[in-house]
Amino acid sequence: MLRCPLQSAMATEPEKQLRPLRRVEYDKLIEFGAFQNEHIELLEGLLVPMSPIGPPHHSTVQRLMELMLPALIGRATVRIQGPFAALDLSEPEPDIAIVPLGDYYTAHPDRAYLIIEVAESSLAIDRGVKKRLYATCNVPEYWIVNLVERHIEVYTEPSNSAYGKSQRYDREQTLRPTNFVDLEVRVASILK
């Protein structure tokens, strides 16, 4: 059970444990119109505010989409800033999710070949809870496009709740997604 960080500030009530929000409950609340005009995502049972998207973040996501979409048509679905059904207590909204072809009209995808987060102010969350979630969900490859330090972090070989291998790619290097090795992605084409 998760404990409320403000619990110690509560009046003299005995210590209570709070129950985390489950993904199915979160989805139902969204269906009923809750959280309108709120930019949030469900991470480990908690509603977490998402950082506003500035021009560098948005244009980087746009470039990634323009690179990935034509190369993967008919092979995978490229989802942009859409929900990913991660475990019972989480539904992050990665910037890019390359998922198996399928009909996602009735349910969000729960498998992905590659997830990409573009990080500026969200770097700690992307390297922390989100990396742990994606590894736990056995997402074989996770990229963090680090706009602060101007490189791409690639995490592979998920096991339990961690990635076994990490590698940093700088502007002069080229990436090849594990499941689509014919796709060349020049880091300089993403990080302008």
C-alpha positions in Angstrom: 0.0 0.0 0.0 1.1 3.6 -0.7 1.3 6.0 2.2 0.3 9.6 1.7 3.3 11.8 2.0 1.3 14.4 3.9 0.0 11.8 6.4 2.1 13.0 9.2 0.5 16.4 8.9 -3.0 14.9 9.5 -4.7 15.6 12.8 -4.3 13.2 15.6 -6.0 10.4 13.7 -4.3 7.0 13.9 -2.0 6.3 11.0 -4.1 5.3 7.9 -3.0 3.7 4.7 -4.4 5.0 1.4 -5.4 2.7 -1.4 -3.9 3.5 -4.8 -6.2 4.2 -7.7 -6.3 1.3 -10.2 -6.0 1.7 -13.9 -9.6 0.4 -14.6 -11.0 2.9 -12.1 -9.0 5.7 -13.6 -10.3 4.8 -17.1 -13.8 4.7 -15.8 -13.5 8.1 -14.2 -12.2 9.5 -17.5 -15.1 7.9 -19.3 -17.5 9.7 -16.8 -15.8 13.0 -17.5 -13.6 13.4 -14.5 -10.3 15.2 -14.8 -11.5 17.5 -17.6 -8.9 20.2 -18.4 -6.4 18.4 -16.3 -3.1 17.2 -17.8 -2.4 14.1 -15.6 -1.3 10.5 -15.9 -1.7 7.6 -13.5 1.7 6.4 -12.2 1.9 3.7 -9.5 -1.7 4.4 -8.3 -1.2 8.2 -8.1 -2.4 11.0 -10.3 0.7 12.8 -11.4 0.5 16.2 -13.2 2.2 16.2 -16.6 4.6 19.0 -17.5 3.4 21.5 -20.0 4.8 20.9 -23.5 7.0 23.7 -24.8 8.1 24.3 -28.4 11.4 22.3 -28.1 9.5 19.3 -26.7 6.7 19.5 -29.2 8.9 19.9 -32.3 11.1 17.0 -31.1 8.0 14.7 -30.9 6.9 16.0 -34.3 10.4 15.1 -35.8 10.3 11.6 -34.2 6.8 11.0 -35.6 7.8 12.1 -39.1 10.8 9.7 -39.0 9.0 6.7 -37.5 5.6 6.7 -39.1 6.6 6.3 -42.8 9.2 3.5 -42.0 6.7 1.6 -39.8 3.4 1.7 -41.7 2.1 -1.8 -42.0 4.6 -3.1 -39.5 3.7 -1.4 -36.2 1.4 1.3 -34.9 3.0 4.7 -34.0 1.1 6.3 -31.1 1.7 9.9 -30.2 1.2 10.9 -26.6 -1.4 8.2 -26.0 -2.1 6.1 -23.0 -0.2 2.8 -22.4 -1.8 0.2 -20.1 1.1 -0.4 -17.8 0.2 -2.9 -15.0 -2.8 -2.5 -12.7 -1.8 0.8 -11.2 -0.3 2.8 -14.1 -1.3 4.4 -17.3 1.5 6.7 -18.5 1.2 8.7 -21.7 4.5 8.3 -23.5 5.5 10.8 -26.2 5.9 8.0 -28.7 4.9 4.4 -28.4 5.7 1.9 -31.2 3.1 -0.9 -30.5 2.0 -4.0 -32.4 -0.5 -3.5 -35.1 -4.0 -3.9 -33.7 -7.3 -2.4 -33.0 -7.1 -0.2 -29.9 -10.6 1.1 -30.0 -11.7 -0.7 -26.8 -8.5 -0.9 -24.9 -5.1 0.9 -24.7 -2.1 -1.2 -25.8 -0.3 -3.0 -23.0 2.7 -4.1 -25.2 5.2 -2.0 -27.1 8.3 -2.6 -29.2 9.7 0.8 -28.2 8.7 3.7 -26.0 10.2 7.2 -26.3 9.9 10.0 -23.8 11.1 13.5 -24.7 12.5 14.9 -21.4 13.1 18.5 -20.4 11.4 19.2 -17.0 10.2 15.6 -16.7 13.7 14.0 -16.7 13.6 12.7 -13.1 10.2 11.0 -13.7 11.3 9.6 -17.1 14.5 8.2 -15.6 12.8 7.0 -12.4 9.2 5.7 -12.2 8.6 5.5 -16.0 11.8 3.6 -16.7 10.9 1.2 -13.9 7.3 0.8 -15.3 8.4 0.1 -18.8 11.0 -2.4 -17.7 8.4 -4.2 -15.5 6.1 -4.3 -18.6 8.9 -5.9 -20.6 9.1 -3.1 -23.1 12.3 -4.2 -24.9 13.6 -0.8 -25.6 13.1 2.6 -24.0 14.6 5.9 -25.2 14.8 9.2 -23.3 15.4 12.1 -25.7 17.2 14.3 -23.2 16.7 17.9 -24.3 18.7 19.2 -21.3 21.9 17.3 -21.8 21.4 17.0 -25.7 21.7 13.2 -26.1 19.5 10.2 -26.3 19.6 7.5 -23.6 18.7 4.0 -24.7 17.7 1.3 -22.3 17.4 -2.3 -23.3 17.3 -5.8 -21.8 14.4 -5.4 -19.3 14.4 -7.8 -16.3 12.0 -7.5 -13.4 11.8 -3.7 -12.8 15.1 -2.6 -14.4 16.9 -2.4 -17.7 20.1 -4.4 -17.8 21.8 -2.2 -20.4 22.0 1.5 -21.1 23.8 3.5 -23.7 24.1 7.2 -24.5 23.9 8.4 -28.1 25.3 11.8 -29.0 24.4 14.0 -32.0 26.9 12.4 -34.4 25.6 8.9 -33.8 22.9 6.8 -35.4 20.3 4.6 -33.6 18.7 1.4 -34.9 15.6 0.2 -32.9 16.1 -3.4 -31.7 12.9 -4.6 -33.4 13.4 -2.6 -36.6 17.1 -2.7 -37.3 16.5 -1.5 -40.9 15.4 1.8 -39.5 18.2 4.3 -39.1 17.6 7.3 -36.8 20.3 9.9 -36.8 20.4 11.6 -33.4 21.2 15.0 -35.2 17.9 14.7 -37.0 16.1 14.6 -33.7 18.1 17.0 -31.6 18.3 20.1 -33.6 
